[in-house]
Amino acid sequence: MLGLSVGLTKPEMAQMDDASNCASFDATDRLVLRYAEVLTRENRVDDTLYAELAARFTTEELVDLALTVSLAAFVNRMHATFRTDLDGPTLDAVGDAVACALPPRD
């Protein structure tokens, strides 16, 4: 849902679980999405992925990225635990936006 507020389109949000097939995602977008998935699922980033991230982002940018992904996971876990409803303004803003499901594990 937050994606709409930062400029993602509904079709892009629907394809986040299959980013390689979304023409509007570039290599950096795909790298960030892969990082977010790995960190969310495994809570660990291997050396290969870290090297890819470090080649693209400064250390400061990596800290910001890690904090953003971690905060999103925290907020999602809180909402999932307490099954919170969207407030009126958020519901008005996102309407029928699709959820961003993680792709199935290999």
Secondary structure, 3 states (H helix, E strand, C coil): CHHHHCCCCHHHHHCHHHHHHCCCCCHHHHHHHHHHHHHHHHCCCCHHHHHHHHHHCCHHHHHHHHHHHHHHHHHHHHHHHHCCCCCHHHHHHHCCCCCCCCCCCC
